[in-house]
Amino acid sequence: MQTSTENAPDRSAALADGIAAWHDVGEPEDFPDGAVWPVVVDGLPVAVFRDGEGLFALYDLCTHGAAKLSDGWVEDGCVECPLHQGTFDIRTGAPCRAPVTEAVRTFPVRVVAGRVEVGL
């Protein structure tokens, strides 16, 4: 089985901040607090989250069972995989609860001129 690290190509390098490009994924209002939203960024599945602290983005496949994290739900800053109920921290991608043992890839998120952008 492939993990998210194997599935998510490393696309950083070009810009000074390590981001090859910033990609528009919508307006801040498109991402309500406490929800998870699937988007496709440059052909890559990404799950975008908003909590009281801001916007976050993870590669949209669980490292354990390859289920879509955007089909899960967020509680206490962690998204639960719908397949085996393992959880990941939405800020860091780190595993929060078994059976997940490998972190999922994170992507930087910023808001510029009223638009949400994900960096790859």
C-alpha positions as CSV (number, residue, x, y, z in Angstrom):
1,M,0.0,0.0,0.0
2,Q,1.3,3.5,-0.8
3,T,1.4,6.1,1.9
4,S,0.6,9.7,1.5
5,T,4.3,10.6,1.3
6,E,4.6,8.3,-1.7
7,N,1.4,9.6,-3.3
8,A,2.1,13.3,-2.6
9,P,4.9,14.5,-4.8
10,D,7.3,17.0,-3.4
11,R,6.6,20.1,-5.5
12,S,8.5,22.6,-3.4
13,A,11.7,24.4,-4.6
14,A,11.1,27.4,-6.9
15,L,10.1,30.3,-4.7
16,A,12.2,31.8,-1.9
17,D,9.7,30.5,0.7
18,G,10.1,26.9,-0.6
19,I,6.7,27.0,-2.4
20,A,6.7,26.3,-6.1
21,A,3.4,28.1,-6.5
22,W,0.4,29.4,-4.6
23,H,-3.0,28.1,-5.8
24,D,-6.3,29.8,-5.3
25,V,-8.9,27.5,-3.7
26,G,-11.7,30.0,-2.8
27,E,-12.8,32.7,-0.4
28,P,-12.4,32.4,3.3
29,E,-16.2,32.1,3.7
30,D,-16.1,28.9,1.6
31,F,-14.5,27.2,4.5
32,P,-16.7,27.3,7.7
33,D,-15.2,26.8,11.1
34,G,-15.0,23.1,12.2
35,A,-15.5,21.7,8.7
36,V,-13.3,19.9,6.2
37,W,-13.5,20.6,2.5
38,P,-12.0,18.7,-0.4
39,V,-10.2,20.6,-3.2
40,V,-7.9,19.7,-6.0
41,V,-4.8,21.7,-6.2
42,D,-2.7,21.3,-9.3
43,G,-4.1,17.8,-9.7
44,L,-3.4,16.8,-6.1
45,P,-6.3,16.0,-3.6
46,V,-6.1,18.4,-0.6
47,A,-8.3,18.7,2.4
48,V,-8.8,22.2,3.7
49,F,-9.8,22.9,7.3
50,R,-10.7,25.9,9.3
51,D,-10.7,26.1,13.1
52,G,-10.7,29.0,15.5
53,E,-6.9,29.4,14.9
54,G,-7.0,29.6,11.1
55,L,-6.9,27.6,7.9
56,F,-4.9,24.4,7.4
57,A,-4.4,21.9,4.5
58,L,-3.5,18.2,4.4
59,Y,-3.0,15.7,1.7
60,D,-6.4,14.2,1.3
61,L,-5.5,10.5,1.8
62,C,-5.0,8.7,5.1
63,T,-1.5,7.2,5.5
64,H,-3.0,4.0,7.0
65,G,-5.9,3.1,4.8
66,A,-5.8,5.5,1.9
67,A,-9.3,6.8,2.7
68,K,-10.2,10.4,1.9
69,L,-9.7,12.6,5.1
70,S,-12.2,15.0,3.6
71,D,-14.9,12.4,4.2
72,G,-14.0,12.4,8.0
73,W,-14.9,15.0,10.6
74,V,-12.9,17.3,12.8
75,E,-12.9,17.2,16.6
76,D,-10.4,18.8,19.0
77,G,-8.1,19.9,16.2
78,C,-7.9,16.4,14.7
79,V,-9.5,14.9,11.6
80,E,-10.8,11.4,11.9
81,C,-10.3,9.0,9.0
82,P,-13.7,7.5,8.1
83,L,-12.2,4.0,7.4
84,H,-10.5,3.0,10.6
85,Q,-11.1,6.1,12.9
86,G,-7.4,7.0,13.2
87,T,-6.9,10.7,13.6
88,F,-4.4,13.4,12.4
89,D,-3.7,16.8,13.8
90,I,-4.9,19.3,11.2
91,R,-2.1,21.8,12.0
92,T,0.9,19.4,11.8
93,G,-0.4,16.2,10.1
94,A,0.9,14.2,13.0
95,P,-1.0,11.1,14.1
96,C,-3.3,11.7,17.1
97,R,-4.8,8.2,17.5
98,A,-4.1,4.7,16.3
99,P,-4.2,2.9,14.0
100,V,-2.5,5.8,12.3
101,T,1.3,5.8,12.8
102,E,2.6,7.9,9.9
103,A,2.0,11.6,9.5
104,V,0.1,13.0,6.5
105,R,1.7,15.7,4.4
106,T,0.7,19.3,5.2
107,F,0.6,22.3,2.9
108,P,0.9,26.0,3.8
109,V,-2.3,28.1,3.5
110,R,-2.6,31.9,3.3
111,V,-5.2,34.5,2.6
112,V,-4.3,37.2,0.1
113,A,-6.6,39.9,-1.2
114,G,-9.7,38.0,0.2
115,R,-8.7,34.6,-1.4
116,V,-7.5,31.4,0.2
117,E,-4.3,30.0,-1.3
118,V,-2.6,26.7,-0.8
119,G,1.1,26.4,-1.5
120,L,2.7,23.4,-3.3
